């Protein structure tokens, strides 16, 4: 048999998908928290409001990561 295999993927490919899906929320959290700290440094008097808004944004970004995890289990391979 003259077959050449370049690469073979075995196992659950959903784990690779989740790894890729976790990159987006990670970048989003970095930008969100960085911009909030920048805003607090520019206007310290609105730090409380910015912090509250940041935590709401963090919750939404984390939901994206959890959706990526759940989708890996729900979608059949």
BELUR-V89833 format. One record per residue. PHI is phi in whole degrees, -180 to 180 (999 if undefined). PSI is psi as a letter, one per 20 degrees, with the letter a starting at -180 (* if undefined). Layout:
phi->{PHI,PHI}
psi->{PSI,PSI}
//
This chain:
phi->{999,-103,-108,-111,-100,-78,-158,-132,-111,-124,95,-88,-72,-62,-68,-68,-62,-68,-60,-70,-70,-80,-69,-60,-62,-64,-66,-61,-64,-61,-67,-61,-69,-62,-70,-67,-64,-62,-66,-66,-70,-77,-135,-63,-70,-108,-60,-63,-68,-65,-63,-62,-64,-63,-66,-65,-63,-62,-62,-66,-67,-66,-62,-62,-65,-67,-63,-63,-68,-67,-62,-64,-87,-79,-72,-69,-82}
psi->{p,l,p,p,p,g,q,p,p,q,a,o,i,h,h,g,g,h,g,h,h,i,g,g,h,g,g,g,g,g,g,g,h,g,h,g,h,g,h,h,h,h,n,h,i,k,g,g,g,g,g,g,h,g,h,g,h,h,g,h,h,h,h,g,g,h,h,h,g,h,h,h,h,g,p,q,*}
//
